[in-house]
Amino acid sequence: MAGSGEADGKNSLVGEFLLSLARAPEPVQEAVVLLGLKQMLPYANSLIHPYPMLSHMLTILQKNSDRSKASGE
C-alpha cells in the first residue's frame, strides 16, 4: 500500500484520465460519461442511484432516449 506521502498508482491514473477528460471537447466528455452510465445500468441501484449527479444524468439520458424513440430515430 502506498504511504501517505506517495501517490497510489491506480488513483494517479484515474486522476490523470479525469484531468484529460476535463480538457476534452464537451461532446467527448458527454460520450464518455453516457457510455459509462449505460455500462453501469444493470447495477444502477448500487453504482448510480446513491450518487445524486449520476442519478440526475441517468434521468436526462432516459428522457433523451424516450425523445429519440418518439421521433423515430
PyMOL Python script that loads the backbone (N, CA, C, O; Angstrom):
from pymol import cmd

cmd.read_pdbstr("""\
ATOM      1  N   MET A   1       0.859  -1.186   0.000  1.00  0.00           N
ATOM      2  CA  MET A   1       0.000   0.000   0.000  1.00  0.00           C
ATOM      3  C   MET A   1       0.892   1.232   0.000  1.00  0.00           C
ATOM      4  O   MET A   1       1.932   1.259   0.658  1.00  0.00           O
ATOM      5  N   ALA A   2       0.490   2.218  -0.720  1.00  0.00           N
ATOM      6  CA  ALA A   2       1.261   3.456  -0.805  1.00  0.00           C
ATOM      7  C   ALA A   2       1.199   4.216   0.505  1.00  0.00           C
ATOM      8  O   ALA A   2       0.155   4.275   1.154  1.00  0.00           O
ATOM      9  N   GLY A   3       2.331   4.799   0.892  1.00  0.00           N
ATOM     10  CA  GLY A   3       2.367   5.593   2.109  1.00  0.00           C
ATOM     11  C   GLY A   3       1.582   6.883   1.939  1.00  0.00           C
ATOM     12  O   GLY A   3       1.162   7.225   0.834  1.00  0.00           O
ATOM     13  N   SER A   4       1.389   7.594   3.042  1.00  0.00           N
ATOM     14  CA  SER A   4       0.579   8.809   2.976  1.00  0.00           C
ATOM     15  C   SER A   4       1.194   9.866   2.065  1.00  0.00           C
ATOM     16  O   SER A   4       0.480  10.722   1.543  1.00  0.00           O
ATOM     17  N   GLY A   5       2.510   9.814   1.871  1.00  0.00           N
ATOM     18  CA  GLY A   5       3.159  10.786   1.011  1.00  0.00           C
ATOM     19  C   GLY A   5       3.267  10.344  -0.436  1.00  0.00           C
ATOM     20  O   GLY A   5       3.622  11.134  -1.312  1.00  0.00           O
ATOM     21  N   GLU A   6       2.954   9.057  -0.687  1.00  0.00           N
ATOM     22  CA  GLU A   6       3.074   8.524  -2.037  1.00  0.00           C
ATOM     23  C   GLU A   6       1.721   8.496  -2.738  1.00  0.00           C
ATOM     24  O   GLU A   6       0.683   8.263  -2.118  1.00  0.00           O
ATOM     25  N   ALA A   7       1.757   8.735  -4.020  1.00  0.00           N
ATOM     26  CA  ALA A   7       0.527   8.627  -4.802  1.00  0.00           C
ATOM     27  C   ALA A   7       0.271   7.166  -5.126  1.00  0.00           C
ATOM     28  O   ALA A   7       1.186   6.442  -5.519  1.00  0.00           O
ATOM     29  N   ASP A   8      -0.939   6.742  -4.966  1.00  0.00           N
ATOM     30  CA  ASP A   8      -1.331   5.393  -5.355  1.00  0.00           C
ATOM     31  C   ASP A   8      -1.362   5.374  -6.874  1.00  0.00           C
ATOM     32  O   ASP A   8      -1.972   6.249  -7.489  1.00  0.00           O
ATOM     33  N   GLY A   9      -0.713   4.392  -7.491  1.00  0.00           N
ATOM     34  CA  GLY A   9      -0.630   4.334  -8.950  1.00  0.00           C
ATOM     35  C   GLY A   9      -1.978   4.327  -9.630  1.00  0.00           C
ATOM     36  O   GLY A   9      -2.171   5.021 -10.629  1.00  0.00           O
ATOM     37  N   LYS A  10      -2.922   3.549  -9.105  1.00  0.00           N
ATOM     38  CA  LYS A  10      -4.245   3.471  -9.715  1.00  0.00           C
ATOM     39  C   LYS A  10      -4.960   4.811  -9.590  1.00  0.00           C
ATOM     40  O   LYS A  10      -5.537   5.291 -10.565  1.00  0.00           O
ATOM     41  N   ASN A  11      -4.932   5.423  -8.411  1.00  0.00           N
ATOM     42  CA  ASN A  11      -5.582   6.713  -8.228  1.00  0.00           C
ATOM     43  C   ASN A  11      -4.953   7.776  -9.118  1.00  0.00           C
ATOM     44  O   ASN A  11      -5.652   8.642  -9.645  1.00  0.00           O
ATOM     45  N   SER A  12      -3.637   7.711  -9.285  1.00  0.00           N
ATOM     46  CA  SER A  12      -2.967   8.677 -10.149  1.00  0.00           C
ATOM     47  C   SER A  12      -3.428   8.513 -11.584  1.00  0.00           C
ATOM     48  O   SER A  12      -3.644   9.502 -12.285  1.00  0.00           O
ATOM     49  N   LEU A  13      -3.580   7.270 -12.028  1.00  0.00           N
ATOM     50  CA  LEU A  13      -4.026   7.017 -13.388  1.00  0.00           C
ATOM     51  C   LEU A  13      -5.450   7.517 -13.592  1.00  0.00           C
ATOM     52  O   LEU A  13      -5.750   8.143 -14.608  1.00  0.00           O
ATOM     53  N   VAL A  14      -6.320   7.247 -12.639  1.00  0.00           N
ATOM     54  CA  VAL A  14      -7.701   7.734 -12.728  1.00  0.00           C
ATOM     55  C   VAL A  14      -7.717   9.260 -12.714  1.00  0.00           C
ATOM     56  O   VAL A  14      -8.451   9.881 -13.482  1.00  0.00           O
ATOM     57  N   GLY A  15      -6.917   9.856 -11.851  1.00  0.00           N
ATOM     58  CA  GLY A  15      -6.835  11.313 -11.786  1.00  0.00           C
ATOM     59  C   GLY A  15      -6.360  11.914 -13.094  1.00  0.00           C
ATOM     60  O   GLY A  15      -6.907  12.913 -13.559  1.00  0.00           O
ATOM     61  N   GLU A  16      -5.340  11.306 -13.690  1.00  0.00           N
ATOM     62  CA  GLU A  16      -4.836  11.791 -14.982  1.00  0.00           C
ATOM     63  C   GLU A  16      -5.900  11.668 -16.064  1.00  0.00           C
ATOM     64  O   GLU A  16      -6.049  12.555 -16.905  1.00  0.00           O
ATOM     65  N   PHE A  17      -6.642  10.558 -16.036  1.00  0.00           N
ATOM     66  CA  PHE A  17      -7.711  10.382 -17.013  1.00  0.00           C
ATOM     67  C   PHE A  17      -8.765  11.471 -16.844  1.00  0.00           C
ATOM     68  O   PHE A  17      -9.213  12.065 -17.825  1.00  0.00           O
ATOM     69  N   LEU A  18      -9.163  11.734 -15.590  1.00  0.00           N
ATOM     70  CA  LEU A  18     -10.190  12.746 -15.345  1.00  0.00           C
ATOM     71  C   LEU A  18      -9.718  14.133 -15.751  1.00  0.00           C
ATOM     72  O   LEU A  18     -10.502  14.930 -16.264  1.00  0.00           O
ATOM     73  N   LEU A  19      -8.443  14.428 -15.525  1.00  0.00           N
ATOM     74  CA  LEU A  19      -7.907  15.718 -15.964  1.00  0.00           C
ATOM     75  C   LEU A  19      -7.940  15.838 -17.486  1.00  0.00           C
ATOM     76  O   LEU A  19      -8.298  16.886 -18.024  1.00  0.00           O
ATOM     77  N   SER A  20      -7.565  14.760 -18.179  1.00  0.00           N
ATOM     78  CA  SER A  20      -7.582  14.818 -19.644  1.00  0.00           C
ATOM     79  C   SER A  20      -9.016  14.892 -20.159  1.00  0.00           C
ATOM     80  O   SER A  20      -9.281  15.558 -21.160  1.00  0.00           O
ATOM     81  N   LEU A  21      -9.937  14.216 -19.486  1.00  0.00           N
ATOM     82  CA  LEU A  21     -11.338  14.286 -19.882  1.00  0.00           C
ATOM     83  C   LEU A  21     -11.878  15.698 -19.689  1.00  0.00           C
ATOM     84  O   LEU A  21     -12.668  16.176 -20.504  1.00  0.00           O
ATOM     85  N   ALA A  22     -11.459  16.368 -18.619  1.00  0.00           N
ATOM     86  CA  ALA A  22     -11.918  17.726 -18.359  1.00  0.00           C
ATOM     87  C   ALA A  22     -11.447  18.695 -19.445  1.00  0.00           C
ATOM     88  O   ALA A  22     -12.073  19.729 -19.676  1.00  0.00           O
ATOM     89  N   ARG A  23     -10.348  18.355 -20.105  1.00  0.00           N
ATOM     90  CA  ARG A  23      -9.817  19.217 -21.167  1.00  0.00           C
ATOM     91  C   ARG A  23     -10.373  18.859 -22.543  1.00  0.00           C
ATOM     92  O   ARG A  23     -10.176  19.598 -23.507  1.00  0.00           O
ATOM     93  N   ALA A  24     -11.059  17.742 -22.630  1.00  0.00           N
ATOM     94  CA  ALA A  24     -11.600  17.279 -23.913  1.00  0.00           C
ATOM     95  C   ALA A  24     -12.803  18.127 -24.309  1.00  0.00           C
ATOM     96  O   ALA A  24     -13.424  18.759 -23.454  1.00  0.00           O
ATOM     97  N   PRO A  25     -13.132  18.146 -25.586  1.00  0.00           N
ATOM     98  CA  PRO A  25     -14.333  18.867 -26.037  1.00  0.00           C
ATOM     99  C   PRO A  25     -15.584  18.284 -25.362  1.00  0.00           C
ATOM    100  O   PRO A  25     -15.627  17.102 -25.021  1.00  0.00           O
ATOM    101  N   GLU A  26     -16.582  19.127 -25.181  1.00  0.00           N
ATOM    102  CA  GLU A  26     -17.802  18.715 -24.484  1.00  0.00           C
ATOM    103  C   GLU A  26     -18.465  17.471 -25.083  1.00  0.00           C
ATOM    104  O   GLU A  26     -18.912  16.610 -24.326  1.00  0.00           O
ATOM    105  N   PRO A  27     -18.546  17.343 -26.410  1.00  0.00           N
ATOM    106  CA  PRO A  27     -19.162  16.122 -26.952  1.00  0.00           C
ATOM    107  C   PRO A  27     -18.414  14.843 -26.541  1.00  0.00           C
ATOM    108  O   PRO A  27     -19.027  13.796 -26.333  1.00  0.00           O
ATOM    109  N   VAL A  28     -17.099  14.943 -26.430  1.00  0.00           N
ATOM    110  CA  VAL A  28     -16.300  13.793 -25.999  1.00  0.00           C
ATOM    111  C   VAL A  28     -16.599  13.490 -24.528  1.00  0.00           C
ATOM    112  O   VAL A  28     -16.772  12.329 -24.159  1.00  0.00           O
ATOM    113  N   GLN A  29     -16.660  14.523 -23.695  1.00  0.00           N
ATOM    114  CA  GLN A  29     -16.976  14.344 -22.283  1.00  0.00           C
ATOM    115  C   GLN A  29     -18.333  13.654 -22.129  1.00  0.00           C
ATOM    116  O   GLN A  29     -18.469  12.691 -21.375  1.00  0.00           O
ATOM    117  N   GLU A  30     -19.324  14.156 -22.849  1.00  0.00           N
ATOM    118  CA  GLU A  30     -20.673  13.590 -22.756  1.00  0.00           C
ATOM    119  C   GLU A  30     -20.688  12.138 -23.210  1.00  0.00           C
ATOM    120  O   GLU A  30     -21.319  11.294 -22.573  1.00  0.00           O
ATOM    121  N   ALA A  31     -20.003  11.843 -24.297  1.00  0.00           N
ATOM    122  CA  ALA A  31     -19.991  10.478 -24.820  1.00  0.00           C
ATOM    123  C   ALA A  31     -19.371   9.507 -23.822  1.00  0.00           C
ATOM    124  O   ALA A  31     -19.888   8.407 -23.626  1.00  0.00           O
ATOM    125  N   VAL A  32     -18.272   9.904 -23.191  1.00  0.00           N
ATOM    126  CA  VAL A  32     -17.604   9.044 -22.219  1.00  0.00           C
ATOM    127  C   VAL A  32     -18.503   8.802 -21.009  1.00  0.00           C
ATOM    128  O   VAL A  32     -18.633   7.668 -20.547  1.00  0.00           O
ATOM    129  N   VAL A  33     -19.116   9.856 -20.499  1.00  0.00           N
ATOM    130  CA  VAL A  33     -19.982   9.729 -19.321  1.00  0.00           C
ATOM    131  C   VAL A  33     -21.207   8.886 -19.651  1.00  0.00           C
ATOM    132  O   VAL A  33     -21.588   8.016 -18.868  1.00  0.00           O
ATOM    133  N   LEU A  34     -21.821   9.132 -20.795  1.00  0.00           N
ATOM    134  CA  LEU A  34     -23.015   8.380 -21.165  1.00  0.00           C
ATOM    135  C   LEU A  34     -22.698   6.908 -21.402  1.00  0.00           C
ATOM    136  O   LEU A  34     -23.489   6.038 -21.035  1.00  0.00           O
ATOM    137  N   LEU A  35     -21.560   6.623 -22.008  1.00  0.00           N
ATOM    138  CA  LEU A  35     -21.156   5.233 -22.205  1.00  0.00           C
ATOM    139  C   LEU A  35     -20.966   4.541 -20.855  1.00  0.00           C
ATOM    140  O   LEU A  35     -21.396   3.403 -20.665  1.00  0.00           O
ATOM    141  N   GLY A  36     -20.318   5.239 -19.925  1.00  0.00           N
ATOM    142  CA  GLY A  36     -20.133   4.681 -18.589  1.00  0.00           C
ATOM    143  C   GLY A  36     -21.454   4.421 -17.892  1.00  0.00           C
ATOM    144  O   GLY A  36     -21.635   3.374 -17.271  1.00  0.00           O
ATOM    145  N   LEU A  37     -22.377   5.363 -17.989  1.00  0.00           N
ATOM    146  CA  LEU A  37     -23.695   5.182 -17.372  1.00  0.00           C
ATOM    147  C   LEU A  37     -24.417   3.977 -17.971  1.00  0.00           C
ATOM    148  O   LEU A  37     -25.020   3.183 -17.250  1.00  0.00           O
ATOM    149  N   LYS A  38     -24.351   3.849 -19.286  1.00  0.00           N
ATOM    150  CA  LYS A  38     -25.017   2.718 -19.937  1.00  0.00           C
ATOM    151  C   LYS A  38     -24.418   1.391 -19.471  1.00  0.00           C
ATOM    152  O   LYS A  38     -25.142   0.414 -19.282  1.00  0.00           O
ATOM    153  N   GLN A  39     -23.111   1.358 -19.287  1.00  0.00           N
ATOM    154  CA  GLN A  39     -22.452   0.135 -18.831  1.00  0.00           C
ATOM    155  C   GLN A  39     -22.836  -0.215 -17.394  1.00  0.00           C
ATOM    156  O   GLN A  39     -22.858  -1.388 -17.021  1.00  0.00           O
ATOM    157  N   MET A  40     -23.138   0.809 -16.587  1.00  0.00           N
ATOM    158  CA  MET A  40     -23.477   0.588 -15.178  1.00  0.00           C
ATOM    159  C   MET A  40     -24.961   0.351 -14.945  1.00  0.00           C
ATOM    160  O   MET A  40     -25.354   0.032 -13.823  1.00  0.00           O
ATOM    161  N   LEU A  41     -25.798   0.497 -15.966  1.00  0.00           N
ATOM    162  CA  LEU A  41     -27.246   0.355 -15.797  1.00  0.00           C
ATOM    163  C   LEU A  41     -27.669  -0.929 -15.078  1.00  0.00           C
ATOM    164  O   LEU A  41     -28.548  -0.866 -14.219  1.00  0.00           O
ATOM    165  N   PRO A  42     -27.088  -2.081 -15.389  1.00  0.00           N
ATOM    166  CA  PRO A  42     -27.523  -3.292 -14.684  1.00  0.00           C
ATOM    167  C   PRO A  42     -27.281  -3.226 -13.166  1.00  0.00           C
ATOM    168  O   PRO A  42     -27.896  -3.971 -12.402  1.00  0.00           O
ATOM    169  N   TYR A  43     -26.403  -2.351 -12.750  1.00  0.00           N
ATOM    170  CA  TYR A  43     -26.057  -2.215 -11.325  1.00  0.00           C
ATOM    171  C   TYR A  43     -26.444  -0.836 -10.801  1.00  0.00           C
ATOM    172  O   TYR A  43     -25.819  -0.327  -9.870  1.00  0.00           O
ATOM    173  N   ALA A  44     -27.464  -0.235 -11.389  1.00  0.00           N
ATOM    174  CA  ALA A  44     -27.850   1.143 -11.075  1.00  0.00           C
ATOM    175  C   ALA A  44     -28.129   1.363  -9.597  1.00  0.00           C
ATOM    176  O   ALA A  44     -27.791   2.419  -9.062  1.00  0.00           O
ATOM    177  N   ASN A  45     -28.731   0.402  -8.931  1.00  0.00           N
ATOM    178  CA  ASN A  45     -29.067   0.593  -7.512  1.00  0.00           C
ATOM    179  C   ASN A  45     -27.839   0.813  -6.647  1.00  0.00           C
ATOM    180  O   ASN A  45     -27.905   1.543  -5.659  1.00  0.00           O
ATOM    181  N   SER A  46     -26.723   0.197  -7.000  1.00  0.00           N
ATOM    182  CA  SER A  46     -25.533   0.371  -6.169  1.00  0.00           C
ATOM    183  C   SER A  46     -24.500   1.327  -6.772  1.00  0.00           C
ATOM    184  O   SER A  46     -23.701   1.912  -6.040  1.00  0.00           O
ATOM    185  N   LEU A  47     -24.509   1.488  -8.092  1.00  0.00           N
ATOM    186  CA  LEU A  47     -23.469   2.313  -8.722  1.00  0.00           C
ATOM    187  C   LEU A  47     -23.928   3.677  -9.200  1.00  0.00           C
ATOM    188  O   LEU A  47     -23.101   4.564  -9.413  1.00  0.00           O
ATOM    189  N   ILE A  48     -25.234   3.863  -9.374  1.00  0.00           N
ATOM    190  CA  ILE A  48     -25.723   5.145  -9.905  1.00  0.00           C
ATOM    191  C   ILE A  48     -26.608   5.871  -8.904  1.00  0.00           C
ATOM    192  O   ILE A  48     -26.353   7.028  -8.570  1.00  0.00           O
ATOM    193  N   HIS A  49     -27.642   5.198  -8.425  1.00  0.00           N
ATOM    194  CA  HIS A  49     -28.640   5.862  -7.582  1.00  0.00           C
ATOM    195  C   HIS A  49     -28.100   6.446  -6.268  1.00  0.00           C
ATOM    196  O   HIS A  49     -28.643   7.448  -5.801  1.00  0.00           O
ATOM    197  N   PRO A  50     -27.071   5.877  -5.657  1.00  0.00           N
ATOM    198  CA  PRO A  50     -26.557   6.511  -4.433  1.00  0.00           C
ATOM    199  C   PRO A  50     -25.889   7.873  -4.667  1.00  0.00           C
ATOM    200  O   PRO A  50     -25.642   8.620  -3.720  1.00  0.00           O
ATOM    201  N   TYR A  51     -25.602   8.185  -5.925  1.00  0.00           N
ATOM    202  CA  TYR A  51     -24.885   9.421  -6.242  1.00  0.00           C
ATOM    203  C   TYR A  51     -25.816  10.370  -6.990  1.00  0.00           C
ATOM    204  O   TYR A  51     -26.190  10.093  -8.130  1.00  0.00           O
ATOM    205  N   PRO A  52     -26.193  11.478  -6.368  1.00  0.00           N
ATOM    206  CA  PRO A  52     -27.203  12.372  -6.960  1.00  0.00           C
ATOM    207  C   PRO A  52     -26.884  12.839  -8.377  1.00  0.00           C
ATOM    208  O   PRO A  52     -27.783  12.869  -9.218  1.00  0.00           O
ATOM    209  N   MET A  53     -25.662  13.196  -8.666  1.00  0.00           N
ATOM    210  CA  MET A  53     -25.350  13.702 -10.008  1.00  0.00           C
ATOM    211  C   MET A  53     -25.449  12.590 -11.046  1.00  0.00           C
ATOM    212  O   MET A  53     -25.967  12.817 -12.139  1.00  0.00           O
ATOM    213  N   LEU A  54     -24.963  11.392 -10.725  1.00  0.00           N
ATOM    214  CA  LEU A  54     -25.089  10.286 -11.667  1.00  0.00           C
ATOM    215  C   LEU A  54     -26.546   9.921 -11.882  1.00  0.00           C
ATOM    216  O   LEU A  54     -26.960   9.625 -13.003  1.00  0.00           O
ATOM    217  N   SER A  55     -27.319   9.942 -10.816  1.00  0.00           N
ATOM    218  CA  SER A  55     -28.745   9.651 -10.921  1.00  0.00           C
ATOM    219  C   SER A  55     -29.437  10.691 -11.802  1.00  0.00           C
ATOM    220  O   SER A  55     -30.287  10.351 -12.626  1.00  0.00           O
ATOM    221  N   HIS A  56     -29.070  11.947 -11.622  1.00  0.00           N
ATOM    222  CA  HIS A  56     -29.633  13.032 -12.442  1.00  0.00           C
ATOM    223  C   HIS A  56     -29.260  12.840 -13.912  1.00  0.00           C
ATOM    224  O   HIS A  56     -30.097  13.017 -14.797  1.00  0.00           O
ATOM    225  N   MET A  57     -28.008  12.480 -14.167  1.00  0.00           N
ATOM    226  CA  MET A  57     -27.561  12.273 -15.539  1.00  0.00           C
ATOM    227  C   MET A  57     -28.292  11.088 -16.170  1.00  0.00           C
ATOM    228  O   MET A  57     -28.607  11.120 -17.360  1.00  0.00           O
ATOM    229  N   LEU A  58     -28.564  10.053 -15.389  1.00  0.00           N
ATOM    230  CA  LEU A  58     -29.315   8.910 -15.898  1.00  0.00           C
ATOM    231  C   LEU A  58     -30.728   9.333 -16.279  1.00  0.00           C
ATOM    232  O   LEU A  58     -31.255   8.885 -17.297  1.00  0.00           O
ATOM    233  N   THR A  59     -31.340  10.186 -15.478  1.00  0.00           N
ATOM    234  CA  THR A  59     -32.670  10.695 -15.794  1.00  0.00           C
ATOM    235  C   THR A  59     -32.656  11.448 -17.122  1.00  0.00           C
ATOM    236  O   THR A  59     -33.559  11.278 -17.941  1.00  0.00           O
ATOM    237  N   ILE A  60     -31.644  12.273 -17.337  1.00  0.00           N
ATOM    238  CA  ILE A  60     -31.503  13.014 -18.598  1.00  0.00           C
ATOM    239  C   ILE A  60     -31.310  12.044 -19.755  1.00  0.00           C
ATOM    240  O   ILE A  60     -31.920  12.207 -20.812  1.00  0.00           O
ATOM    241  N   LEU A  61     -30.476  11.047 -19.562  1.00  0.00           N
ATOM    242  CA  LEU A  61     -30.225  10.046 -20.599  1.00  0.00           C
ATOM    243  C   LEU A  61     -31.515   9.335 -20.978  1.00  0.00           C
ATOM    244  O   LEU A  61     -31.787   9.124 -22.160  1.00  0.00           O
ATOM    245  N   GLN A  62     -32.301   8.969 -19.991  1.00  0.00           N
ATOM    246  CA  GLN A  62     -33.553   8.263 -20.256  1.00  0.00           C
ATOM    247  C   GLN A  62     -34.554   9.170 -20.975  1.00  0.00           C
ATOM    248  O   GLN A  62     -35.262   8.713 -21.873  1.00  0.00           O
ATOM    249  N   LYS A  63     -34.620  10.443 -20.595  1.00  0.00           N
ATOM    250  CA  LYS A  63     -35.519  11.383 -21.281  1.00  0.00           C
ATOM    251  C   LYS A  63     -35.110  11.543 -22.738  1.00  0.00           C
ATOM    252  O   LYS A  63     -35.961  11.555 -23.626  1.00  0.00           O
ATOM    253  N   ASN A  64     -33.795  11.665 -22.989  1.00  0.00           N
ATOM    254  CA  ASN A  64     -33.311  11.800 -24.363  1.00  0.00           C
ATOM    255  C   ASN A  64     -33.613  10.546 -25.168  1.00  0.00           C
ATOM    256  O   ASN A  64     -33.953  10.627 -26.349  1.00  0.00           O
ATOM    257  N   SER A  65     -33.492   9.400 -24.538  1.00  0.00           N
ATOM    258  CA  SER A  65     -33.793   8.144 -25.208  1.00  0.00           C
ATOM    259  C   SER A  65     -35.275   8.062 -25.575  1.00  0.00           C
ATOM    260  O   SER A  65     -35.632   7.627 -26.670  1.00  0.00           O
ATOM    261  N   ASP A  66     -36.130   8.486 -24.646  1.00  0.00           N
ATOM    262  CA  ASP A  66     -37.563   8.494 -24.902  1.00  0.00           C
ATOM    263  C   ASP A  66     -37.913   9.424 -26.056  1.00  0.00           C
ATOM    264  O   ASP A  66     -38.766   9.102 -26.883  1.00  0.00           O
ATOM    265  N   ARG A  67     -37.246  10.590 -26.110  1.00  0.00           N
ATOM    266  CA  ARG A  67     -37.487  11.542 -27.197  1.00  0.00           C
ATOM    267  C   ARG A  67     -37.056  10.965 -28.542  1.00  0.00           C
ATOM    268  O   ARG A  67     -37.734  11.139 -29.554  1.00  0.00           O
ATOM    269  N   SER A  68     -35.914  10.273 -28.534  1.00  0.00           N
ATOM    270  CA  SER A  68     -35.409   9.672 -29.774  1.00  0.00           C
ATOM    271  C   SER A  68     -36.368   8.604 -30.288  1.00  0.00           C
ATOM    272  O   SER A  68     -36.614   8.506 -31.490  1.00  0.00           O
ATOM    273  N   LYS A  69     -36.899   7.817 -29.384  1.00  0.00           N
ATOM    274  CA  LYS A  69     -37.848   6.771 -29.773  1.00  0.00           C
ATOM    275  C   LYS A  69     -39.143   7.391 -30.310  1.00  0.00           C
ATOM    276  O   LYS A  69     -39.719   6.891 -31.276  1.00  0.00           O
ATOM    277  N   ALA A  70     -39.591   8.471 -29.687  1.00  0.00           N
ATOM    278  CA  ALA A  70     -40.822   9.122 -30.107  1.00  0.00           C
ATOM    279  C   ALA A  70     -40.678   9.759 -31.490  1.00  0.00           C
ATOM    280  O   ALA A  70     -41.634   9.812 -32.264  1.00  0.00           O
ATOM    281  N   SER A  71     -39.469  10.242 -31.788  1.00  0.00           N
ATOM    282  CA  SER A  71     -39.257  10.887 -33.086  1.00  0.00           C
ATOM    283  C   SER A  71     -38.894   9.886 -34.170  1.00  0.00           C
ATOM    284  O   SER A  71     -38.773  10.243 -35.342  1.00  0.00           O
ATOM    285  N   GLY A  72     -38.718   8.621 -33.771  1.00  0.00           N
ATOM    286  CA  GLY A  72     -38.437   7.568 -34.758  1.00  0.00           C
ATOM    287  C   GLY A  72     -37.001   7.417 -35.145  1.00  0.00           C
ATOM    288  O   GLY A  72     -36.704   6.811 -36.175  1.00  0.00           O
ATOM    289  N   GLU A  73     -36.083   7.953 -34.350  1.00  0.00           N
ATOM    290  CA  GLU A  73     -34.643   7.836 -34.661  1.00  0.00           C
ATOM    291  C   GLU A  73     -34.105   6.502 -34.260  1.00  0.00           C
ATOM    292  O   GLU A  73     -32.918   6.233 -34.447  1.00  0.00           O
TER     293      GLU A  73
END
""", "prot")
cmd.dss("prot")
cmd.show_as("cartoon", "prot")
cmd.util.cbc("prot")
cmd.orient("prot")
